[in-house]
Amino acid sequence: MKSSRLLLVAASALLLTAVGLVVYGSTQIPAPRFTGQLSELLPPAPAGWTKKEKPIADSPEMQEAVGEILNFDDGVFVDYTSTAGERLSVYIAYWTPGKMSHRLVAVHTPDVCWVGGGWKKTESSRLESFTLPQVSSASSPQVSPSPFLQIPPGEDRVFTAQGTPEYVWFWHIVGNESKSYGTGGAPPWYSALTDLFAKGVNQREEQFFIRVSSNTALQPFMSGPTLPAILTSLPWPPTGQP
């Protein structure tokens, strides 16, 4: 009797998923909100720093995507380095609406890719939302009447390789929200169903993956010019939208 109930539940779930996928396939793909180039967003290096754009293939995310295709529409990987030897690395990938499932993108976070590449995750916590003074820029894709920019919640990690730590903040932006499955790894097996219930068939939004990392703790950089300038240049979701 118990096995029959389980089979009924499983069959119902599969039927619901199949119906959802059929409807999903017929939905209209929304127009992209972002139309610029990622490489044009990032600010120049401030005094005492240098800026170097690196091949996207050199990023840990790409190095560990063996046999898989990230299939992004645009990507950028930049190092900012100070004369004191401090480094801020910025990696951004962008997918136009309908290009890739957000669950597949979520498989390529540092929690998965870096650990798979031999890094050890030594600290893990949620990065709470915070605000920064709004900076007016010709390259900014968003225009906000507010003097402050709301940075959405993200993930805060420390990874170690051969005894050397790397401090990491990252965000997976899906449409107007910062997406997290809260697993500290890949999305759970049932995520297709929970996403369907939460968002219906509206799952074809544009996506960004944004990572900022450093060889020293990131929070102290918030009192300097470099990290705030980087963060305020990025394509965050519009504040106050669902």
N, C-alpha and C positions, 0 to 999 in steps of 0.2 A: 504493500500500500504506500509506504513511504517513498519507494523508488518510483512508483507511478506518479506521485505528486511532483517529485523532482523532475521527471521527464516532462510533465505538463508545464512546469515553470520554465524549464529550459526551452521547450518548443515555443512557448508564448514569447519569451525574450527574443528568440531568433526571428519570429514572425514580426515582432515590433521593430526590430532592427532592419529587417528587409524592407518593410513598408517605409521606414524612415529614410533608408538609402534611396528608394525609388523617388520619393518626394524631394529629397535632397538633390538628386541629379537633375530635377526639373526646375529648381529654383534659380532665380536670376542672380548672377554674380554681381555684387555691388561695385561701383566705380572706386578705384583707389583714391585714398585721401592724400597720400604722399606721391609727389611727382618729380622730385628732385634727384640728385645724386648723393649718395651717402658720403663720398669723399669730400664733397663741397660743404658738408655740415660742420665738420670738426674745425675748431678755431686754430689759429696759428699759435706757435709756442710763445709763452710769455718770456720776459727777460730772464736769463739764467737757465733756460730750457731749450732743448732742440726737439723737433718733430720729424719722425721718419715713417713714411708709409711703407709697409712690408707686404710681400705677396700673401694673398689670402690663404694660399696653400700651406703657409708656414704656421698658421694658427693651430693650437691643439685640437680644436673642433674638427678641422679638415684633416689633420694627420690621423685622427682616430676614426674617420668615417670610411674605413676600408670596406670596399665592396658595396657601399651605400652611396646614394646620391642625395645631397642636401637640396639640390634643385632650386637654390635661391635666385632671385632676379638681380640682386645687387648685394655687394659685400665690401667691407673695408676693414683693414687691420693696421693700426697705427701705434707706434711707441713714442711717448713723450719722455725724455730723459733730462734730468737736471745735472748741473755741473757737480753736484754732491753725490751723484750716482743713484739717485732715486729714479724709479721708472714707473710710469703709468701706461698700461697697455689697454687699448680700446678695440674691441671686436664687435662689429655690427653686421647682421645679415637681414635681408628684407625679402619678403614674399608678397607678391601681388594677390589680391583676393582670388580665391579658388585655386591657387597654385599648389598648395600642399596642406595636408591635414595638420592641424595644430598638435595632434597627438604624436605624429611623426617628428615634428620639430622638437617636441618636448623630450624625445629620446636622445637628443644631441646636446643636452645641457652638460656643464662640467661634472655634475653629479654622476653622469653616465659615461661620457666620453673620456674625461680626465682619469676617472677611476679605472676605466678599461684600459687606459694607456699607461698604468703603473703608478699614478699619483695616489696618495693616501689622504682621505678626507679626515682632518683632525678636529675641525670645528664646524658646526652647522647651526644656523639660526635664521629666523625670518628677519628681513630688513624692513623696518617700519617706514611708512610713507613720511616724507618731509618736504619742506618748502625751501625754495631759493629765490632770491631777487630775480625778477624777469629781466632778461637781457635782450635788447632790440637788435636784430641781426637780419641782414638782407637774405641770408641763406636759411633762416628759420622757416619751416613749413607751416607753423601754427602762428596765429595772431591772437593774443589774449588781452582783454581789457584790464586784467588784474596785474598789479605790480609784482606779484609773486607767481612762481611756477611750482605746481604741485608735482613732485616726483612720486610715482606710485610705489606701493610696497614691492619688494623683490626678495632676493635670497642673498645671504651673507655666509661666506665659506672661507675656510683656510685649508689649502691642500699642501702636501709636502712631498717632494721627490728628492731622494738622496740627501735627506736632512735639510733641504732648503725650502722654506715656506713661500707660498704664493697666496696673497690675500685677494679675495674675489667677491665682487658684487655682480649679480646678473638679474636680468628681467626677460621674461617672455611676454611680449605685448601682442594680444590677440584682439583686433578691433579697438574697442575703447576700454579694455581692461588688462591688468597684469595677471597672467594666468599661472596658477600653481596647483598641482595635484596633491601637494603636501606629503609626498612619499619619500622625498630625499633621493629619488631615483627616477626610473621610468614610470609613466602613467600606469595605474592599476588595470587589470584585465577588463574590469567592468566599466572603464571610463567612457566607452562609446555610448553605453546606455545612460549613464549619469549626465553626460554632455547633451544627449538628445532630450532628456527630461528638463534640463536646466535652460537650454538655448533653443530647443526645437530644431528646425532645419537650418537655422541661421548660423551656419558654421563655415562660411566661406569668406571670412573677413581677411583683410590684409594683416600681416604679421611682421614683427621685428623681434630679433633676438639681440639683446644688448649685454655686453660683458665689459666690466672695467676691472682690471687686476693690477697688482703691484707687488714689488719685492719687499715692501714695508706696509704696515697697517694703513688702511685707507682713510679711516676717520680723521686723523690729523691733517690730511690734505684738504679737508673741507674749510679750514681756516686760511688757506692759501689761494692763489689765483687760478691754478691750473685745473684742478678737478671741478670746481664750480663752473668754470667756463666750458669745460667739456660737457657736463651734465645739462647745462642750460641750452646747449646747441642741439641736443638730441630730439628726435621726433616722438615725444611723449603723447599719450592720449589727451584729447581736450578735457580740461577740468570741468567737472560738473555734469558730464554726460554719462548715461547708463552703460 
